[in-house]
Amino acid sequence: MTPTAEPATTGRHALEGLRRAIAAGELRPGERVRQEEVAGALGVSIAPVREAL
């Protein structure tokens, strides 16, 4: 049986969005991260953002 890829979840989407923002310098060390702002920027609810954090 061939291994399958892990299904994409909204939490995974939020995690990848946060990683991209950090890598791009949009989120800096020590900067406060507001869950509501991240959720709005990624187009998801707050729960997946909490999961990602």
PDB file with one MODEL, atoms N, CA, C and O in Angstrom:
MODEL        1
ATOM      1  N   MET A   1       0.840  -1.165   0.000  1.00  0.00           N
ATOM      2  CA  MET A   1       0.000   0.000   0.000  1.00  0.00           C
ATOM      3  C   MET A   1       0.894   1.240   0.000  1.00  0.00           C
ATOM      4  O   MET A   1       1.883   1.297   0.731  1.00  0.00           O
ATOM      5  N   THR A   2       0.553   2.209  -0.801  1.00  0.00           N
ATOM      6  CA  THR A   2       1.321   3.440  -0.905  1.00  0.00           C
ATOM      7  C   THR A   2       0.897   4.412   0.192  1.00  0.00           C
ATOM      8  O   THR A   2      -0.298   4.620   0.404  1.00  0.00           O
ATOM      9  N   PRO A   3       1.870   5.016   0.896  1.00  0.00           N
ATOM     10  CA  PRO A   3       1.497   5.999   1.918  1.00  0.00           C
ATOM     11  C   PRO A   3       0.832   7.207   1.270  1.00  0.00           C
ATOM     12  O   PRO A   3       1.232   7.651   0.193  1.00  0.00           O
ATOM     13  N   THR A   4      -0.171   7.723   1.930  1.00  0.00           N
ATOM     14  CA  THR A   4      -0.872   8.888   1.398  1.00  0.00           C
ATOM     15  C   THR A   4      -0.435  10.136   2.143  1.00  0.00           C
ATOM     16  O   THR A   4       0.038  10.069   3.277  1.00  0.00           O
ATOM     17  N   ALA A   5      -0.599  11.254   1.495  1.00  0.00           N
ATOM     18  CA  ALA A   5      -0.250  12.525   2.125  1.00  0.00           C
ATOM     19  C   ALA A   5      -1.266  12.851   3.208  1.00  0.00           C
ATOM     20  O   ALA A   5      -2.439  12.491   3.115  1.00  0.00           O
ATOM     21  N   GLU A   6      -0.794  13.533   4.227  1.00  0.00           N
ATOM     22  CA  GLU A   6      -1.683  13.955   5.302  1.00  0.00           C
ATOM     23  C   GLU A   6      -2.701  14.946   4.736  1.00  0.00           C
ATOM     24  O   GLU A   6      -2.324  15.867   4.011  1.00  0.00           O
ATOM     25  N   PRO A   7      -3.978  14.770   5.056  1.00  0.00           N
ATOM     26  CA  PRO A   7      -4.979  15.686   4.504  1.00  0.00           C
ATOM     27  C   PRO A   7      -4.756  17.110   5.018  1.00  0.00           C
ATOM     28  O   PRO A   7      -4.405  17.323   6.178  1.00  0.00           O
ATOM     29  N   ALA A   8      -4.966  18.058   4.140  1.00  0.00           N
ATOM     30  CA  ALA A   8      -4.808  19.458   4.524  1.00  0.00           C
ATOM     31  C   ALA A   8      -5.953  19.859   5.440  1.00  0.00           C
ATOM     32  O   ALA A   8      -7.118  19.588   5.147  1.00  0.00           O
ATOM     33  N   THR A   9      -5.622  20.497   6.532  1.00  0.00           N
ATOM     34  CA  THR A   9      -6.633  20.985   7.455  1.00  0.00           C
ATOM     35  C   THR A   9      -6.530  22.504   7.527  1.00  0.00           C
ATOM     36  O   THR A   9      -5.549  23.098   7.081  1.00  0.00           O
ATOM     37  N   THR A  10      -7.548  23.108   8.088  1.00  0.00           N
ATOM     38  CA  THR A  10      -7.518  24.555   8.250  1.00  0.00           C
ATOM     39  C   THR A  10      -6.404  24.954   9.214  1.00  0.00           C
ATOM     40  O   THR A  10      -5.772  25.997   9.045  1.00  0.00           O
ATOM     41  N   GLY A  11      -6.169  24.118  10.227  1.00  0.00           N
ATOM     42  CA  GLY A  11      -5.073  24.382  11.156  1.00  0.00           C
ATOM     43  C   GLY A  11      -3.723  24.341  10.458  1.00  0.00           C
ATOM     44  O   GLY A  11      -2.849  25.163  10.734  1.00  0.00           O
ATOM     45  N   ARG A  12      -3.556  23.382   9.553  1.00  0.00           N
ATOM     46  CA  ARG A  12      -2.312  23.271   8.780  1.00  0.00           C
ATOM     47  C   ARG A  12      -2.146  24.503   7.882  1.00  0.00           C
ATOM     48  O   ARG A  12      -1.040  25.022   7.731  1.00  0.00           O
ATOM     49  N   HIS A  13      -3.248  24.961   7.292  1.00  0.00           N
ATOM     50  CA  HIS A  13      -3.227  26.174   6.460  1.00  0.00           C
ATOM     51  C   HIS A  13      -2.759  27.375   7.296  1.00  0.00           C
ATOM     52  O   HIS A  13      -1.932  28.169   6.847  1.00  0.00           O
ATOM     53  N   ALA A  14      -3.294  27.494   8.508  1.00  0.00           N
ATOM     54  CA  ALA A  14      -2.907  28.593   9.395  1.00  0.00           C
ATOM     55  C   ALA A  14      -1.432  28.486   9.769  1.00  0.00           C
ATOM     56  O   ALA A  14      -0.721  29.491   9.792  1.00  0.00           O
ATOM     57  N   LEU A  15      -0.976  27.285  10.059  1.00  0.00           N
ATOM     58  CA  LEU A  15       0.428  27.069  10.408  1.00  0.00           C
ATOM     59  C   LEU A  15       1.342  27.490   9.267  1.00  0.00           C
ATOM     60  O   LEU A  15       2.333  28.187   9.486  1.00  0.00           O
ATOM     61  N   GLU A  16       1.016  27.075   8.065  1.00  0.00           N
ATOM     62  CA  GLU A  16       1.842  27.434   6.908  1.00  0.00           C
ATOM     63  C   GLU A  16       1.817  28.940   6.664  1.00  0.00           C
ATOM     64  O   GLU A  16       2.835  29.524   6.293  1.00  0.00           O
ATOM     65  N   GLY A  17       0.669  29.569   6.869  1.00  0.00           N
ATOM     66  CA  GLY A  17       0.578  31.023   6.724  1.00  0.00           C
ATOM     67  C   GLY A  17       1.452  31.749   7.732  1.00  0.00           C
ATOM     68  O   GLY A  17       2.116  32.728   7.393  1.00  0.00           O
ATOM     69  N   LEU A  18       1.452  31.272   8.968  1.00  0.00           N
ATOM     70  CA  LEU A  18       2.312  31.867   9.994  1.00  0.00           C
ATOM     71  C   LEU A  18       3.783  31.665   9.657  1.00  0.00           C
ATOM     72  O   LEU A  18       4.590  32.579   9.825  1.00  0.00           O
ATOM     73  N   ARG A  19       4.130  30.490   9.189  1.00  0.00           N
ATOM     74  CA  ARG A  19       5.529  30.219   8.809  1.00  0.00           C
ATOM     75  C   ARG A  19       5.977  31.140   7.679  1.00  0.00           C
ATOM     76  O   ARG A  19       7.087  31.671   7.705  1.00  0.00           O
ATOM     77  N   ARG A  20       5.102  31.327   6.685  1.00  0.00           N
ATOM     78  CA  ARG A  20       5.435  32.227   5.570  1.00  0.00           C
ATOM     79  C   ARG A  20       5.633  33.660   6.070  1.00  0.00           C
ATOM     80  O   ARG A  20       6.563  34.347   5.648  1.00  0.00           O
ATOM     81  N   ALA A  21       4.755  34.106   6.972  1.00  0.00           N
ATOM     82  CA  ALA A  21       4.856  35.469   7.502  1.00  0.00           C
ATOM     83  C   ALA A  21       6.153  35.661   8.282  1.00  0.00           C
ATOM     84  O   ALA A  21       6.780  36.717   8.193  1.00  0.00           O
ATOM     85  N   ILE A  22       6.552  34.660   9.034  1.00  0.00           N
ATOM     86  CA  ILE A  22       7.806  34.736   9.793  1.00  0.00           C
ATOM     87  C   ILE A  22       8.991  34.762   8.835  1.00  0.00           C
ATOM     88  O   ILE A  22       9.899  35.579   8.989  1.00  0.00           O
ATOM     89  N   ALA A  23       8.985  33.874   7.853  1.00  0.00           N
ATOM     90  CA  ALA A  23      10.092  33.798   6.894  1.00  0.00           C
ATOM     91  C   ALA A  23      10.219  35.080   6.074  1.00  0.00           C
ATOM     92  O   ALA A  23      11.324  35.481   5.710  1.00  0.00           O
ATOM     93  N   ALA A  24       9.084  35.720   5.784  1.00  0.00           N
ATOM     94  CA  ALA A  24       9.089  36.943   4.983  1.00  0.00           C
ATOM     95  C   ALA A  24       9.410  38.180   5.820  1.00  0.00           C
ATOM     96  O   ALA A  24       9.546  39.277   5.277  1.00  0.00           O
ATOM     97  N   GLY A  25       9.533  38.009   7.133  1.00  0.00           N
ATOM     98  CA  GLY A  25       9.831  39.138   8.001  1.00  0.00           C
ATOM     99  C   GLY A  25       8.616  39.960   8.372  1.00  0.00           C
ATOM    100  O   GLY A  25       8.751  41.034   8.958  1.00  0.00           O
ATOM    101  N   GLU A  26       7.422  39.469   8.038  1.00  0.00           N
ATOM    102  CA  GLU A  26       6.194  40.183   8.386  1.00  0.00           C
ATOM    103  C   GLU A  26       5.903  40.076   9.879  1.00  0.00           C
ATOM    104  O   GLU A  26       5.292  40.973  10.460  1.00  0.00           O
ATOM    105  N   LEU A  27       6.332  38.995  10.494  1.00  0.00           N
ATOM    106  CA  LEU A  27       6.238  38.820  11.944  1.00  0.00           C
ATOM    107  C   LEU A  27       7.661  38.795  12.481  1.00  0.00           C
ATOM    108  O   LEU A  27       8.478  37.971  12.069  1.00  0.00           O
ATOM    109  N   ARG A  28       7.946  39.696  13.396  1.00  0.00           N
ATOM    110  CA  ARG A  28       9.305  39.826  13.916  1.00  0.00           C
ATOM    111  C   ARG A  28       9.420  39.224  15.312  1.00  0.00           C
ATOM    112  O   ARG A  28       8.415  39.085  16.010  1.00  0.00           O
ATOM    113  N   PRO A  29      10.630  38.867  15.722  1.00  0.00           N
ATOM    114  CA  PRO A  29      10.831  38.333  17.072  1.00  0.00           C
ATOM    115  C   PRO A  29      10.327  39.315  18.126  1.00  0.00           C
ATOM    116  O   PRO A  29      10.616  40.511  18.070  1.00  0.00           O
ATOM    117  N   GLY A  30       9.576  38.795  19.077  1.00  0.00           N
ATOM    118  CA  GLY A  30       9.048  39.613  20.160  1.00  0.00           C
ATOM    119  C   GLY A  30       7.769  40.352  19.836  1.00  0.00           C
ATOM    120  O   GLY A  30       7.149  40.939  20.722  1.00  0.00           O
ATOM    121  N   GLU A  31       7.365  40.331  18.572  1.00  0.00           N
ATOM    122  CA  GLU A  31       6.142  41.026  18.165  1.00  0.00           C
ATOM    123  C   GLU A  31       4.917  40.250  18.650  1.00  0.00           C
ATOM    124  O   GLU A  31       4.869  39.023  18.559  1.00  0.00           O
ATOM    125  N   ARG A  32       3.932  40.983  19.164  1.00  0.00           N
ATOM    126  CA  ARG A  32       2.692  40.334  19.592  1.00  0.00           C
ATOM    127  C   ARG A  32       1.920  39.868  18.366  1.00  0.00           C
ATOM    128  O   ARG A  32       1.827  40.564  17.355  1.00  0.00           O
ATOM    129  N   VAL A  33       1.376  38.676  18.494  1.00  0.00           N
ATOM    130  CA  VAL A  33       0.574  38.104  17.415  1.00  0.00           C
ATOM    131  C   VAL A  33      -0.868  38.068  17.898  1.00  0.00           C
ATOM    132  O   VAL A  33      -1.186  37.363  18.856  1.00  0.00           O
ATOM    133  N   ARG A  34      -1.736  38.819  17.245  1.00  0.00           N
ATOM    134  CA  ARG A  34      -3.149  38.835  17.611  1.00  0.00           C
ATOM    135  C   ARG A  34      -3.867  37.788  16.774  1.00  0.00           C
ATOM    136  O   ARG A  34      -3.836  37.819  15.543  1.00  0.00           O
ATOM    137  N   GLN A  35      -4.506  36.871  17.463  1.00  0.00           N
ATOM    138  CA  GLN A  35      -5.189  35.770  16.790  1.00  0.00           C
ATOM    139  C   GLN A  35      -6.213  36.275  15.788  1.00  0.00           C
ATOM    140  O   GLN A  35      -6.348  35.719  14.697  1.00  0.00           O
ATOM    141  N   GLU A  36      -6.934  37.325  16.154  1.00  0.00           N
ATOM    142  CA  GLU A  36      -7.966  37.867  15.273  1.00  0.00           C
ATOM    143  C   GLU A  36      -7.369  38.402  13.976  1.00  0.00           C
ATOM    144  O   GLU A  36      -7.936  38.206  12.901  1.00  0.00           O
ATOM    145  N   GLU A  37      -6.232  39.074  14.076  1.00  0.00           N
ATOM    146  CA  GLU A  37      -5.579  39.630  12.890  1.00  0.00           C
ATOM    147  C   GLU A  37      -5.063  38.529  11.975  1.00  0.00           C
ATOM    148  O   GLU A  37      -5.218  38.601  10.756  1.00  0.00           O
ATOM    149  N   VAL A  38      -4.451  37.512  12.569  1.00  0.00           N
ATOM    150  CA  VAL A  38      -3.942  36.389  11.776  1.00  0.00           C
ATOM    151  C   VAL A  38      -5.105  35.684  11.085  1.00  0.00           C
ATOM    152  O   VAL A  38      -5.025  35.367   9.898  1.00  0.00           O
ATOM    153  N   ALA A  39      -6.182  35.439  11.824  1.00  0.00           N
ATOM    154  CA  ALA A  39      -7.352  34.770  11.256  1.00  0.00           C
ATOM    155  C   ALA A  39      -7.914  35.566  10.084  1.00  0.00           C
ATOM    156  O   ALA A  39      -8.242  34.996   9.043  1.00  0.00           O
ATOM    157  N   GLY A  40      -8.023  36.873  10.249  1.00  0.00           N
ATOM    158  CA  GLY A  40      -8.532  37.719   9.174  1.00  0.00           C
ATOM    159  C   GLY A  40      -7.627  37.713   7.951  1.00  0.00           C
ATOM    160  O   GLY A  40      -8.102  37.653   6.817  1.00  0.00           O
ATOM    161  N   ALA A  41      -6.332  37.773   8.186  1.00  0.00           N
ATOM    162  CA  ALA A  41      -5.375  37.787   7.076  1.00  0.00           C
ATOM    163  C   ALA A  41      -5.389  36.477   6.297  1.00  0.00           C
ATOM    164  O   ALA A  41      -5.174  36.462   5.085  1.00  0.00           O
ATOM    165  N   LEU A  42      -5.646  35.369   7.009  1.00  0.00           N
ATOM    166  CA  LEU A  42      -5.631  34.055   6.364  1.00  0.00           C
ATOM    167  C   LEU A  42      -7.011  33.601   5.905  1.00  0.00           C
ATOM    168  O   LEU A  42      -7.139  32.602   5.198  1.00  0.00           O
ATOM    169  N   GLY A  43      -8.038  34.337   6.308  1.00  0.00           N
ATOM    170  CA  GLY A  43      -9.396  33.967   5.907  1.00  0.00           C
ATOM    171  C   GLY A  43      -9.919  32.730   6.615  1.00  0.00           C
ATOM    172  O   GLY A  43     -10.676  31.949   6.040  1.00  0.00           O
ATOM    173  N   VAL A  44      -9.510  32.555   7.876  1.00  0.00           N
ATOM    174  CA  VAL A  44      -9.972  31.413   8.667  1.00  0.00           C
ATOM    175  C   VAL A  44     -10.527  31.932   9.988  1.00  0.00           C
ATOM    176  O   VAL A  44     -10.388  33.113  10.304  1.00  0.00           O
ATOM    177  N   SER A  45     -11.155  31.046  10.757  1.00  0.00           N
ATOM    178  CA  SER A  45     -11.636  31.433  12.078  1.00  0.00           C
ATOM    179  C   SER A  45     -10.480  31.384  13.076  1.00  0.00           C
ATOM    180  O   SER A  45      -9.365  30.993  12.730  1.00  0.00           O
ATOM    181  N   ILE A  46     -10.756  31.778  14.298  1.00  0.00           N
ATOM    182  CA  ILE A  46      -9.708  31.841  15.318  1.00  0.00           C
ATOM    183  C   ILE A  46      -9.238  30.451  15.752  1.00  0.00           C
ATOM    184  O   ILE A  46      -8.062  30.277  16.073  1.00  0.00           O
ATOM    185  N   ALA A  47     -10.127  29.465  15.768  1.00  0.00           N
ATOM    186  CA  ALA A  47      -9.767  28.121  16.247  1.00  0.00           C
ATOM    187  C   ALA A  47      -8.567  27.519  15.503  1.00  0.00           C
ATOM    188  O   ALA A  47      -7.665  27.001  16.160  1.00  0.00           O
ATOM    189  N   PRO A  48      -8.514  27.562  14.172  1.00  0.00           N
ATOM    190  CA  PRO A  48      -7.333  27.016  13.484  1.00  0.00           C
ATOM    191  C   PRO A  48      -6.054  27.798  13.791  1.00  0.00           C
ATOM    192  O   PRO A  48      -4.963  27.228  13.812  1.00  0.00           O
ATOM    193  N   VAL A  49      -6.191  29.093  14.026  1.00  0.00           N
ATOM    194  CA  VAL A  49      -5.021  29.902  14.378  1.00  0.00           C
ATOM    195  C   VAL A  49      -4.498  29.463  15.739  1.00  0.00           C
ATOM    196  O   VAL A  49      -3.288  29.337  15.931  1.00  0.00           O
ATOM    197  N   ARG A  50      -5.401  29.230  16.680  1.00  0.00           N
ATOM    198  CA  ARG A  50      -4.992  28.731  18.001  1.00  0.00           C
ATOM    199  C   ARG A  50      -4.293  27.383  17.865  1.00  0.00           C
ATOM    200  O   ARG A  50      -3.279  27.129  18.515  1.00  0.00           O
ATOM    201  N   GLU A  51      -4.842  26.532  17.020  1.00  0.00           N
ATOM    202  CA  GLU A  51      -4.229  25.216  16.795  1.00  0.00           C
ATOM    203  C   GLU A  51      -2.811  25.382  16.243  1.00  0.00           C
ATOM    204  O   GLU A  51      -1.891  24.680  16.663  1.00  0.00           O
ATOM    205  N   ALA A  52      -2.643  26.297  15.315  1.00  0.00           N
ATOM    206  CA  ALA A  52      -1.332  26.519  14.700  1.00  0.00           C
ATOM    207  C   ALA A  52      -0.333  27.081  15.702  1.00  0.00           C
ATOM    208  O   ALA A  52       0.844  26.719  15.691  1.00  0.00           O
ATOM    209  N   LEU A  53      -0.809  27.967  16.565  1.00  0.00           N
ATOM    210  CA  LEU A  53       0.092  28.561  17.559  1.00  0.00           C
ATOM    211  C   LEU A  53       0.464  27.549  18.609  1.00  0.00           C
ATOM    212  O   LEU A  53       1.217  27.864  19.531  1.00  0.00           O
TER     213      LEU A  53
ENDMDL
END
